[in-house]
Every structure is written in C-alpha cells, then in structure tokens.
Amino acid sequence: MRLSILDRPHGMWQRAKLAIIRRVAGGTAPDPVKVILFRYDWFGAHLVRLLQAVLRGDSEWSAGERELLAAFTSKLRKCEY
C-alpha cells in the first residue's frame, strides 16, 4: 500500500529538500526518501539510525557487500528502488 500523503509534503524544509532532489535527480524523490522526510522527528530519524547501524555498523561484510546484497534483494523482489 502506498500513502498518497507522501506526495504532499507539509513542512517548508520537506518541500525544499524534495525540490532539490527533483532538480538534481531530474525526477521525483524515491518513496523511501519521502518516508524518511515525512515526520522526520517521529519516524525518519529512527529509521536513518537503524539503516546506518545495519549498513555501516560492525560486520564481517564490508559496507559495499551489504549494499550489494540489499540491491540484489530489491531486484529479486521487483522493488523499484
């Protein structure tokens, strides 16, 4: 299920960040970025911390190997991002 509210950012900073992404990337921001920006203090900050721990924390795998595994899993699941 996709939340349509993510397409209508509420805060000035959300709108500014999404506008910068749109300009640099030449398209809309990926949905995970929109989720992180939506209610950042309540949800996004915690998600970013978790992702950093998983992808950059101590591990026998390098950060690149973990990123590759995440990309491969996304491809298998036909995930757009």
C-alpha positions as CSV (number, residue, x, y, z in Angstrom):
1,M,0.0,0.0,0.0
2,R,1.3,3.4,-0.9
3,L,0.5,6.5,1.1
4,S,-0.6,9.4,-1.1
5,I,0.2,11.9,1.7
6,L,3.9,11.4,0.9
7,D,3.4,13.3,-2.4
8,R,2.2,16.4,-0.5
9,P,5.0,17.4,2.0
10,H,3.8,19.6,4.8
11,G,6.8,21.4,6.1
12,M,8.8,24.1,4.3
13,W,12.0,22.1,4.8
14,Q,10.4,18.9,3.4
15,R,9.3,20.8,0.3
16,A,12.8,22.4,-0.1
17,K,14.6,19.1,0.2
18,L,12.3,17.4,-2.2
19,A,12.7,20.3,-4.7
20,I,16.5,20.0,-4.5
21,I,16.3,16.2,-5.1
22,R,13.9,16.8,-8.0
23,R,16.2,19.3,-9.6
24,V,19.4,17.3,-9.1
25,A,18.0,13.9,-10.0
26,G,15.7,15.1,-12.7
27,G,12.7,13.4,-11.3
28,T,10.8,12.9,-8.1
29,A,12.5,11.5,-4.9
30,P,12.2,7.8,-4.3
31,D,9.5,6.7,-1.9
32,P,11.9,5.7,0.8
33,V,13.3,9.2,0.9
34,K,9.7,10.6,1.1
35,V,9.0,8.2,4.0
36,I,12.1,9.4,5.9
37,L,11.3,13.0,5.4
38,F,7.7,12.6,6.5
39,R,7.5,13.2,10.2
40,Y,11.3,13.0,10.4
41,D,11.4,13.6,14.2
42,W,8.8,10.9,14.9
43,F,9.9,8.2,12.4
44,G,12.6,9.2,9.9
45,A,15.4,9.9,12.4
46,H,15.0,6.5,14.0
47,L,14.9,4.8,10.6
48,V,18.1,6.5,9.4
49,R,19.8,5.4,12.6
50,L,18.7,1.8,12.1
51,L,19.8,1.9,8.4
52,Q,23.2,3.3,9.4
53,A,23.7,0.6,12.0
54,V,22.7,-2.2,9.6
55,L,24.7,-0.9,6.6
56,R,27.7,0.7,8.3
57,G,28.0,-1.0,11.7
58,D,30.5,-3.6,12.7
59,S,30.3,-6.7,10.5
60,E,32.4,-9.2,8.7
61,W,30.9,-7.9,5.5
62,S,32.1,-4.6,4.0
63,A,29.6,-1.7,3.5
64,G,29.8,-2.3,-0.2
65,E,28.9,-6.0,0.2
66,R,25.9,-5.1,2.3
67,E,24.7,-2.5,-0.2
68,L,25.1,-5.1,-3.0
69,L,23.0,-7.6,-1.0
70,A,20.3,-5.0,-0.4
71,A,20.3,-4.1,-4.1
72,F,20.1,-7.7,-5.2
73,T,17.3,-8.4,-2.7
74,S,15.4,-5.4,-4.0
75,K,15.8,-6.7,-7.6
76,L,14.5,-10.2,-6.7
77,R,11.5,-8.6,-5.0
78,K,11.0,-6.3,-8.0
79,C,11.3,-3.3,-5.8
80,E,11.5,0.0,-7.8
81,Y,14.2,1.5,-5.6
